[in-house]
Amino acid sequence: MIRYWIEKTIVNGRKDRLKGERALGKALWSPQKDKRGADIYKNMREVENGDVVIHLRDNSTISGVSIVKSSAVESHGISGTDWDGPAYLIELEKYLPLKPEIPRSAILNIKNRLILDEINSQSEVFYNNKLELRQGAYLTPCPIRLVTLINKAYSELSNSNLPHVNISDLENIETYKIEIFDKGYLLKIMRESGLFYSDNLIARFTASLLTKPFVLLTGLSGSGKTKLAQAFVQWICRDNSQYCIVPVGADWTNREPLLGYPNALKPEEYVKPDSGVLDLILRANHQPDLPHFLILDEMNLSHVERYFADFLSAMESKEDIPLYAEGTVENGVPSKLKIPSNLFIIGTVNIDETTNMFSPKVLDRANTIEFRVTSDEMRHFLDNINDINMDALAGKGAGMANSFLEMAGSKTFATTDVADINATLVQFFGELKKTGAEFGYRSATEILRLIHQLTLLDNTLTTNQKIDIAIIQKLLPKLHGSRRKLVSVLETLGSFCVTDKLKIIDVFGKDEFDFEGHPDVIYRLSLEKIARMHKGAIDNGFASFAEA
């Protein structure tokens, strides 16, 4: 198969490139080494007779295409210039100028972003991850997918194909469209794949990720926590290099399973973890325009603070995580690791005798979403059991990734019904303080951001419904304690969730209370949870937000 190359060269103001044996389209030529002695022109030695060269002129336009006549020979640069010294020279022939020339912006643009990033991750190319031209990249390979993009751009300008390009070599590629993030489309694709989650749950999950890149999914084992996380990342990611699913081990006592460690026997070597987490974080740093996801399955099989403390600290401080003493390691791992804003962490949690409880420090930094299965949901599942086709999700939402990151970067607070929201938060703060479960400034800020994101994602939600979601995800998870400590507080919190027409004791005293349809219930999700905790405290003498 023909090999394709891109020459990135300056022509204007250079006599050697305007005419003569080294003019554009007549030859490729370069020094053999740069001024530091680095072998940055090594690709010249790889070029062979019959290869095709696409010429990027003056960093602005693709101006022509030529064919390689001979492989590189050793030559000499131009005396009296910066290029004086040993050089490589490759003869070209059959140069054909493009009419019109292709603007660089027709290739390196946001429309092509995802496929350009994919090409960049698999091959050396003439641009970087910011879609800017790489310094020092005089001659670089042009993979078939990149040739296809360039040919597509030329075809749109001229209604013809690039000269000298073997059309049968080109791929039938479909560039990703950049679209506004739409949870409705996510829900549609999930259902087509055989997954059925409620619209409310999807709104809560996506809004939580957009508010803070750390979400905990807790609740009934086998209720779809891990499957939801997996489905979302497969839907929004272009490929599996953007996410990592890691089962947490019960023997994790430090950060090594996530971040690796310096080799004590070989000080110049840093041992990366088998989990792939370190590589994922490094990729996220190098691809800031793509979301990356770390899913920690069964996150509380080990004490979270033991292996996750560095992450918890970095989330708030924005400081880098030190990995080793600078200057001691030589195998490409940086001495400090930045946790970038495009890294999202999702933890799944089960509660039984083999797991550990979360501390307030962890819960305070996350949005906690509890999974429950109702009788109607179980009935619907049993009536519609189908095989789940996870492949049907792959990359379907990749065009919305940029919009997702823009929304996640917004620090806007709730702007409507602020007075009602603030009054409710102050009311709950006073009662939670009695048990030591009050919230701080960080949680208050994140609640307002969560409500704002919910407004953007679902304009059908009422203010009370959004407050209800904020209460159950940010205020109630830290509640735990004995019957004596909790019962009176839970009764007061419950009374905040209903109107004056309904006595809270009537709610707690009924096993089959209609939380969904009762007209005097203000915060349905929160009241149902508080009622279960109250019953647990009465029956067992102890209650916690986390339930088996």
N, C-alpha and C positions, 0 to 999 in steps of 0.2 A: 504494500500500500504506500502511496505517496505520503511523504512527511511534509507538514506545513510549518512555516516559521513566520514570525513578525519581526521586521526590522524597525526599530524606533530610532529615528535619526533626525538631526538638524540639518537643513539644506540652506535656508536663507543665510546669506553672509559667508558661506563657505565655498570658495572657488572649486575645491576638489570634488564637491558634491554636485555642482552645477554643470560641469563639463569635464571631459577627459575620461580616462580609463576607470576612474573611481567615482564617476557620477552616479546619481541615484538611478537604479535600475540596471546599471552596467556591472556593479560589483558590490560585494559586502567587504568591508575592511575594518579592522580594529587593532588596537595594541594587543600584545600577547598577555600583558599583565597591567593592572592599574598602578597608580603611583605608590600604593602601599605594598605592591608585589602580590596582590590577591588575584586568584585565577577566575575573575568574573566573566571572562570572555570564552570560557570553556566550550560553550555551545557551538562556537565556530568550528571546532574540531569534529562535531557530530554531523555537520551538514554534508549531504551526499549529492552526487550528480542526479538530476531529475527532480529534486525537491522543489517545492513551490514557496516563494517568499512574498509575503504581503507587506507593503511598505507604509508605515505610519510616519508622515512627514511633519516636521516642525511641531510635534506634540499636539497637532490639531486635527489633521485629516488623514484618512487612508487614501492614498493618491494613486496607487498602481499595484500591479502584480507581475512578477517575473519568475523565470525558471533557472535553477542552478545548473551552470554549465560544467563546473569542475569543483572538486573538493578543495578545502583550504590548503594553501601553500604558505610557507614562511616568506615574509616580505619585510619591508621597512616602512616606517611611518613617514610623515612629512617633515622635512628638516626645518628647524627654526620655529616649530609650533609645539603645543603641548602634546602632540601625538608623534613626536620624534622618538624613534627606537624600534625594537623588534615588533613586527606586526603579523597579522594573518590577512590573507587576501583570497577572496572567493569570486570567481567570474560568474556573471549572470548573463542571461540572454532572453530574447523575446519579451522585453518589458512592454506592458500595455497599460497606459494611463487609464484611470477610471473617470468616466464622464456621466454624472457629476462625481466629484470626490465625496467620500463618506465622512461626515463630521464625527469627531470622537464621541460627541454626546449622543449620537445615534446608537452607539454600542454600550458605552459606560453610563447607564442611566438607571433610575429607580425601577423602571418597568422590567429591566433584565436582572435586577439585583440578585434574586435568589439563584438563578441559574449561573450567573457570574461567580457568586460565592461558591457554588458547588464545583465549578471548573477550577477555581482558585485553590480549593481544598485538595484537589487531585493532581494538580500539575503546576509547574512553574509557569507563570504568565507575566504579561507586561504591566499589569495593574496590581494594586494592593487591596486590602479589605475595605478601604474607604472609597474604592473605585477611582483612585488617583493613580497617575503613572508612577511606576517604580523607578527610583533612582538607580542608575547603573545597569538597567536591563536593556542593553543594546539589541541583543538577539535572543528571543525566547520562543519556545515551542508554541504552536497554535493548535491546540487539540481540536478534534473534529467538531465538537459541540460549539467551540468558539468560531471556527470557520463557518459553521451553519448560521450562527447569529450574525456574523459579518455579511454573509451572502444574503440573508433575509433582509438586512438593512439596505443593502445595495439594490436588491430586487424591488423594494418599496420605493426607492428613489428613481430607478431607471427602467423597471420592468424587464430586467435581464439578469443573468447570473454572473458571478465573478469569472473573469477569464482564467484559464489554466486550471480551474478547479474541477475535479472529477465529481460530478453531481451525485453519482451513485455512492460516493463516500459519505455524503452528508446524512445527518440523522433527522428524523421527523420529530423535532422538539417543540414543545408547547411552553412558552414562557408563562410564568406565574403572573396573574393579574394582581395588582396591589389594590386591596379592597378594604372597606371599613369593617372592623370586627363586628360580627353578628352572631350572637348566641343562638338565635333562632335557626341559623344555618347549621350550627354545631348540633343542635338538638335533632334536626332533620336527618343529618348524616348518621348520627348515632342510632336513630330508630331504623334507618335503612340497613344498618349493620347488625341489628338484632338486639341493641341495648335500649332499655326503656327507663329513663330517669325523668322525674317531674321537671316542669319548666322552672318551678321555684328553686329546686335544688341546683339546677344548672346556673341560674342567676346568682345564687349565693356563692357557688364555687368559683365562678369566673370573676365576680366582683371582689371576692376575697383575695384572689391572686393579684388582681389589679391594684388593690389597696396596699398589700404588703406581700412580698414574695416568699412567705412562709405560711403554709396552711396545714392544719392537722385534720385528718378525717378519722373520726372515732365512731364507735357504735357496734351494732350486732355483727358478729363474725359471719362472713359470707354474704353480706348485704350489698356488695358492689363497690367498696371503697377503692381498692386497688384497681379494679377494672375501670372506674371513672377516671382516675389519674392517668392510667395507661391510654385510655381512649382519647383523652384530651391531648396528650402530648403527641400521639401518633397523628391526630387530626391537624394540629397546627405546625408540626415540624415537617420539614421537607424530607428528612431521612433520620435514621437512628443515631447518627453522630451527635444530634442535638439533645439527646436525653439518655439517662442512665437509671435503670431500676436496680436497686441494691437491697437485698434482704439483710436486715440487721441481725447480727449474731448475739447470742446471750453472753458470749465471752468478750465482748467489746469493752475494754476498760480504758482505752485512750483513743487518740485521733488517728492512729496508724492505719486502720482499715479504710479511712477516707482520704488521708493526705500523705501516707507513706512515712518514710523516715530516712535520715542519713545513715549510710552504711558505716558502722564503727570499724570494720575490718578494712574497708577501702574508703577513706575519708573523701576521696574525690568523686565518689558515686552516691547518688540519691536513689533510694529504692522506691519506685512508684507502687501504689497499692494495686492488687489484682482487680479491685472493684471498678477501676476506670474512672473514679470520681475526680482525681487530680487532673487527668487529661481532659475531662469534660469542662472543668473550671478554666483550664488554660485555653481551650477552644472558645469558651464563652468570652474570655478577655480579648481574643483575637478576632472575634466576630460580633462586635457590639450591636449590629443591626439585626441579629437573629436571637430569638429567645432560646434558652437552654434550660433543661429541667432535670432536677435530681429527685427521684422518688425513693424514699427510705421506707421500705415495707417492714411492718411489725417494728416500728421505731422504738417502742418501749420494752422490747425484749431485754435490753440492757439499760442501765441508768443513762438517760440522755445526756446529762451534764458531763459525764465522763468522756464521751467521745465527740460531743457536739459543742462544747464550751467555746472553742475558738470561733465557730460560726455565729453563735449567739452574740458574742462580743463584737465581731466584725459587722454584723447587721446594723448595729446601732452606732458604733464609733466610726465606721467607714475606714478604719485603719487596716493596713495589710496584715496578713497572718505570717509571722516569721517561720520559715521552714528549717533554716540552718544558718550558720555563721557565713556571712558574705565572703566570697573569694575562695571557699574551700571545695566547692563541687564543680565538676566540669562536664556533666552529661546533659546539659540543656534545661535543667529544672531551675527556675528563678529562686533566689534566696528568700523572697517575700511573695506572698500570694494575695492578690486582690480578689475579693468577692464582688463581682460586677453586678450592676443593677439588672442585667438581662439574665441572671441566674435565678430560677424559681425553685423553691424546695417544697415538696409535698410529702408529708409523713402520714402513714396509715397506722392506726392504733387499735389494738384489741385489748380487752380487759379480762384477765383470768388470773389463776394462781401462779402462772409462770411469768407474768409481766410486772412492770414497775410503774408507779404513778408519776405523773409529771409535776414538777415543782412550779410554783407561781411564776418564777423567772422565765420558764419556757412558755407557759400559757399566756403570759402577758405580751409576748412577742409574736404571737400567732393568732390567726383566725381559726377557731375550732368549729368544725361542722359535724354534727352528730347524725348518723344514719339510723333511721328506724324503718321498719317495714309494717305497714298497716294491713288489716285484713283485706281491704279492697285491692291493695297492691299485690298481695300474695295470690289472690283470686285471679287477677289479670295475668300474673306471671304463669300460673298453672294452665290457664286457658290459651296461652300464646308461647309455649316453650319452643324455641328455635335455636339452631346452632348460631353462635355469634361469629360474624365474619369481621375480624379486626382489620384485615387487609383492606376492606372497603373504606376505612377511615384514612388510610395513609396519604398524607399530604394534601387532603382536600381543603384544609383551611390555611395552607401555607401562605397564600396570598394575603391573608389577614394578619400575618405575624408582625409586620411593621406597624400596623394600626394598633395592635395589641400592646406593643412596647410603648407607643406614644401615649396611650391611655394610662399605662402603668407609670409612666413618668410624670403624669399630672399630679400636682399636689393641691388641687382645688378642694375646698371644703364644701359641705352642703350649703346651699344658698337660699333654699325655700323652707319655710316653716321652721326656721332656726329657733325661734322662741319656744315652740312646743318641744323640739328635740332637746334643747338645753334644759328645760324645766324637768323633763323626764330623767335626764342624766343626773341632775342634781338630786332628784328624789331617790333614785336608786343608789347613788353614792352614799347618802346619809345612812341608809339601812344596811348596805353592804359593809360599811365601816364598823358596825357593831360586831361583825365576825372576823374582822381583819382581812376582808376580801375586797376592800375598796380599790378603785382604779386610780391611776396617775394621769399626768398630763399627756403622756405618750398614747395611752389607750383612748383618752378623750379625743385626741387629734385623729387617731385612726378610725374611730367610730364615725366622725364627721366625713372622713374621706370615703369610708365604706358606703355611707348613705348616698354620697355624691355618685359613686360608681354604679350603685344600684339604680339610681335615677337615669343614668345614661344607658344602661343595659335594658331596662324594662320600665317604660313610662306608664305601664298599667298598675304598678305598685303604688299603694297609698302611703302617705307619710307614716301612719301607724304600722303598716306592714314592714316598712324599712327599719323603723325603730325596733320592732319585734325581732327582726333578724340580727340587728346590732346587739340587742340585749342577750340573746341566746348564744351568740358567737363570741362576744367580748366581755360580758359582765358575769354571766353565770358559771363559766367553766372553772373558776377558782374556788367556787363554793364547795366546802366539805367540812365534816365535823360530826360531833355527837348529837343525839336528840336534844339534849338540854341546850346546846349551842345554837342549833339550826331551826327548831320548830317555830319559834315565835317570829324569827326573821323571815322564814319562808312564807308564813301566813301574811306578814306585812307586804312582802314582795308580790305575793299572789294578788293581794288586794289592789296593787298598782296596775294589775293587768286586766281588771274588770271595771265596769261602771259602778256607780253607787247603788244601782238597782239590784245588784247581785252580791250576796254575802259569800265571802271566800270559803267559809266553813261548809256551805252547800256544795261548793265545787269539790273540795277535798273529801267530802263524805260520800260521794257517788262514784262507784266503780265504772259506770258507763256514761259519764258526763259528756255532752256533745260540745267538744272544744271547737270543732270546725264550724258548726252552724248556729251556735247560741248568739243572739244579737247583742248581749251585754259583755261579750268577751272582746277586749281591745287588742291584746297581744296573745294570739292563739298559741304560737310555738313556745313562747316563754312560759305561759301559764301551764301548758301541758307538761313541760319539763319540771317546773316547780312543784306541780301536783305529784309527780312520780317521786321526786326527791323527798317530799313531805311524807309520802306513804312509806318510803324506805326508812326514813328516820324513825317513824312511829313503830314499824314492824321489826326493824333490826337494831335500833338504837344508834344507827350511824347512817349517814348518807353522803354521797359524792356525785358530782356532775357526771363523772365517768361511770358507765354501767357495763356490766358483762352482757 
